[in-house]
Amino acid sequence: MSGQKIKLKWDFRGPEANQTAKHFLTHLIEFLQKENLPHYNKKSCQGLEQTSTYLCSVFLIIELKELTFFKEHLKPHRAFYEKS
């Protein structure tokens, strides 16, 4: 991957936040495989971030040029510019 990167995030809240986020990450990986996007299927490009007992997020780092595709298909909750 090269160029400007964007970090997409999906937030999960509540006592089952971690389990729900893990389940979502499984489906995210399946989506990347189905859409033939193996360059995003690396540990450095996707994963979990647990903020607290009741907040867990899934992230995916993408290239800016593919932002529209991911927004339309996966509807992330938040997005940030990722530092290189």
Secondary structure as the mmCIF struct_conf table of DSSP 4:
data_model
#
loop_
_struct_conf.conf_type_id
_struct_conf.id
_struct_conf.beg_label_comp_id
_struct_conf.beg_label_asym_id
_struct_conf.beg_label_seq_id
_struct_conf.end_label_comp_id
_struct_conf.end_label_asym_id
_struct_conf.end_label_seq_id
BEND BEND1 GLY A 3 GLY A 3
STRN STRN1 LYS A 5 ARG A 13
BEND BEND2 GLY A 14 GLY A 14
TURN_TY1_P TURN_TY1_P1 PRO A 15 GLU A 16
HELX_RH_AL_P HELX_RH_AL_P1 ALA A 17 LYS A 34
TURN_TY1_P TURN_TY1_P2 GLU A 35 ASN A 36
HELX_RH_3T_P HELX_RH_3T_P1 PRO A 38 TYR A 40
BEND BEND3 LYS A 42 LYS A 42
TURN_TY1_P TURN_TY1_P3 LYS A 43 CYS A 45
STRN STRN2 GLN A 46 SER A 52
TURN_TY1_P TURN_TY1_P4 THR A 53 TYR A 54
STRN STRN3 LEU A 55 GLU A 63
HELX_RH_3T_P HELX_RH_3T_P2 LEU A 64 GLU A 66
HELX_RH_AL_P HELX_RH_AL_P2 LEU A 67 LEU A 74
BEND BEND4 HIS A 77 HIS A 77
STRN STRN4 ARG A 78 GLU A 82
HELX_LH_PP_P HELX_LH_PP_P1 LYS A 83 LYS A 83
#
